[in-house]
């Protein structure tokens, strides 16, 4: 954790910050190792970690020794105001705060308390720690890989349960049970189990709809392991596939492969999106692929970078991203194929091992 803290301090110096108040729990975990659900981190001359009595023992076990641990009664603003690096300062201090996780009411409370101790200029900050998290360390990749392998395992166990008459919610419950069984944790995100016309909705929620022959059935699922997420999508067909089933699946598969073949360190993320999107457009289905091609995965299932047509960054080696093109035909059904990959100098290392070349018929 110490090297991450050093990198953050370097970024703080670049932004001209004397202190940085972190409220995003994923960022706090990244910097300190803490996995609980309530905490604030103040980065001054050294890290100061704040939580309450419920997490006293947990924080003592998890939080890096480089941080000072404060166990208090949730009055974080008052306690932070007492820190030596703010109290009694004669000059104005620049303190950053995370715009995406700091509530307006909470910010006003901090301003009120800290103005008693020092002259503070509050600086809205977005993405400093998230930028550090883009390139994964080897240990992080191993954790994501483990989550991906559990996801493959759960999907393999679900396939024999698929049959006409069972509902989307039935299958969703089986998925949740297995993730809990193998990880002790809920899925990394709400599982998508979408059949027939529901599969034309990219983020459909499981319903009581019963599976019928001729349905496309899309699973978008992911385990989490020691804080790190996985993300995976496969589409199968109930019964024997039709010509249209095979056509749509084949187009999505080939678009997926084109994108995979184009990924390597240094390539603009927008170029990867274009490889898949242009192919789907050439086949006449461009208007039915409306979301971005992929996104980063780590402590959060959706994080930087984005693989979209508007993305400006180039993909660095060590980034873990999804490749997930799709075609969604309203009223009929849809196909999405998603793999989780590590970007390398040569190409990709695929973490999702479930086959995708052949359309599975159940």
N, C-alpha and C positions, 0 to 999 in steps of 0.2 A: 504493500500500500504506500510505502514511503516514496517510491519513485513517481507514483501518480500524484501525490501531494506536491512533490517538487515541480512537476509539469504544470499543475494548476497555479502554483505560486508564480511561475514564469509567465503564464498567461495573465495573471492579475497585474504583474508589473507592466506588461505590455498595455493593459487597459488603464493603467494609472490608479489602481485600486489599493486602498489601505486595508480594506477588509471585504469579506464576501460572505453573505448570509445565504446558506443553502437550505432549501425546504423540499426539494425533489428527492423522495426516498430512494429512487434508483441511483441517483447521483451520490447520495450519502453512502449507500452501500458500496458503490464503486470505489469511493475514497477511503472508507473506514472498515468495510467488512460487515457492517451491521445489517441484519436482515429483519428487524422488527418493523412495526407499523406506525411508530410515533417517534419522531426525533427531529432535531434541528442541528445543523452544523455551522458554526461560525469560524471562518478561516481568517485569522489575523496573523500575528507573528508566529503562532502555531495553531493547530486545529483545536477547537473547543466543541465537544460533542454534548448535546443536551437531550435527555429523555427523562421519563418519570419512573416511579418506583416499580411499576409492572415489569420493566425491562432492565432492572438493575443487574441481576445476575447474567442475563443474556448479553448485555453490553460489555460487561467485564470479561466475558469469554470471547466475544467477537471483535470488539472495536480495537483497532490498531493501538499499540502502546505509544505511538507518536501523538495521539490525541489526549487532551485532558477531558475526563468524563465528569459531567455534572448531572447528578440525579436530583431533580427538582419537582415542584408541584405544578408543572405545565406553564408557569409564568416565564416563558422563555425571554420575552423582551426585557423584563426587569433584570433578569440575571445577566443577560448579554451586556446590558448597560453598565454593569459593575466590572466588566473586564478591564484589566490594567491598560490595555492598548487603546481604550476609548475614554476612560474616565479622566477628566481634568485636562484634556488636550486643549491647547491654546489655538491651534489651527484647525481649519476645516478638514474633516476626514472624508474621503470618498469611499463609500461602502456600496458594493454591488448587491443586487438581489435578483433572484430568478423570476423573470416575468411570467413564465408558463406555470409556475406552481404557487406563487405568493398571492394570497387573497388580498383584495383591496382593504378590507377591514383589518386584517392582520398587519399589513404594511403601515396603516395609520397608527396602530398601537405601537409598533416598533419606533416609528418616527417620534411619537409622543414620549416614550421612555428614554430613547437615546439622546434626544435633544437636551435632557437634563444633565447629561454627562459630557457632551462634546458637541461641537458644531459639525453637523453631518450633511454631506451632499449625497443623496441616494441616487445610485446609478442603475438603471434597468439593464439587465444582462440576459442575453438569450443564447444558449448553445455552447458556452465555454466548455463545460464538462462533457456535454454530448459530443463535441468535436473530438475530445480525447478518447471517447469510447468507440469511435468509428473503427479504428484498427484494433483488432482483438489480440490479446496476448495468448501464447500457446495454451496456457491453463484455461483460459476462457473458451478457446475453441474446443478443447477436450470436453468441457462441461456441455457446450451446445451439441457436440457430437453425441454425447451420451443421451441427451434429451431427444435427439433425432432418432437414435436407435430404439429408444422406448416407444416412440411414435410409430416407427415401422412395425414393431412387435404388436402393438395394440391394433393397428390396422389389419395385420394378418389374422389376428384372432377375431376380428369383427366380420371378416368376409364370410365365414361359414354360417353366420347368424342371419345373413341377408336372405330374405325370401318374400314372395308376395304375401301381403296381409299384415306384415309387421309394420309398425309405424316409425316415422322419423324419430319421434321422442323415445321409442323403445331403444333404438340404436344409440341415440345420444346418451341415454342412461348407462348403457353397457360401456360406452367409451369412457365416461366419467369414472365409473367404477374401476375400470382397469388402470386408468392413470393414477387414481388414488391408491390402488393396490401396489403398483410398482414404484411410486414416488412418494406416497404419503401426502401428496399435494393435488389440488384441483388442476384441471388443464390450464395451460398458459393463457388461454383465451376461451371465450364461449364457442364450443364446437359447432360447426356448420354441418348439418346433415340435411340435404335438400334433394327431393325426388321430383321426377316429372317436370311440370311447369315451374315448380319452386326452384329447380336448379338453374333457371334463367335469372335468378336474383343472386348476384355475387355474394351478398352477405345475408342470405336467408337464415331465419331462425327455425329450429326444429319444430314441427307441428304434429298434430295427430293424424296427418294424412297417411293412409296405408299404401305401401308399395304395390305397384301393379306391373305386369309384364309390358315391356316397351318403354319403361322409364329410364332416363338417365338418372344416376344417383351420385351426387357429389359429396365428398367428405373433405372438409378443411379442418384439420385438427392439429394439436401440438401439445407435447408434454413440457413441463419445466423441471429442471434438475439443478438443485443448489442455486436457485435464483435465475438461471439462464433458460431461455425459451427455445422451442423449436417451432417450425411452421411447415405444413405439408398438405398438399391437396392431390387427391386422385378422384377420377370420375369413372364409374362402372356403368353397365347397362343391365337391367333386369330382363332375363330371357335372352332370346337370340337378337342380335343387333341387326338393324336395317341398313340399307345403303346410305341413308341420310345420317344415321348414327356414326357409321364408319367414316363418312366424308368429313363431318365436323370434327370428330376426334383426330383424324389424320392431319387436318389443317393445324389444329392446336398443337399437336405433338411436333409437327415439323417446324412450326414457329418457335416452339420451346427449344428445339434442338439448334436452330439457327442462332438464337440468342445465347445459348450455352457455348456454342462454338466461338462466339465473338467476345466472350468475357476474358479479360486478363488485366493485370495491373497496368494502370496508365491510360486505359481506354475511357473516354467520356461516358458517364452513365446514360446520357441521352442517346448515344449511339446504340447501346444494347437494346433499349426500348424500341428504337427505330427498326432494328433487325427483325424483331417479332412483329411489330405493328404493320410494317410495310408488306410483309408476306401475307398476313391475314387480310389486308386491304386488297392485295393483288387477287386474292381468291374470292373477293366480293363480300367480305364480312367485316370490313373495317369499322362500320358504324355499330357493330355488336361487340366491340372490344373497347370499353369506355374507361377502364381504370389503368393505373400505371403498371408497368411490367413487374416491378418488385420493390423491395425495401430492405433495409438493414434489420438484423435480428441480434439480440444479445440479452441484456437484463430486461429489456422490453421486447415484446414481439414485433412492434413497429418502432423503429428508430432510424437514425441517419445511417447511410445515405438513402436517397430515393432514386429508384431507377425509373424515371419518367421522361417524357419528351421535353419537359422544362428544366430538368436537372442540369446544373452547370459544372458540378465537380467531376473530376476523374476518379476512377476507382483505385484506391491504394491496395497493395498486397496486404493480406490479413483481414480484410473486410469479410464479414459473413452476410450474405444477401439471399433473397429469394428470387427465383425466376418463375413467374406465374401468369403466362398468357391465358386468355379465355375467349370463348364465343358464347354469347347469351341471346337466345332467340325467344322473345316474350311469347308466352302461351304454349310453348312446346318444350323447351329445356335448354340446358347449357352444359358446356365442358370447360373445366379449368384443370390444368396440370401444373403442380408447383413442387419445385425442389429447393432444398437449402444447400448453398454452396459456399465454399471458402475461395475468395479470389487469390490467385497466385500470380507470379511473374509469367508463368507458362500458360495459364488458363484457369481452370477451376478444380477444386477437390469437392466431389459431391458427397454430402452427408446423408441425404435421403437415399436409401438403398432399394426401396420398393420399385419393381419394374414399371415402366410406363409406356414401353414401345407398343405393346399389344393391348387393345381394348378388352378389359375383363368382362366376360359374360357370366352372369350369375344364374 
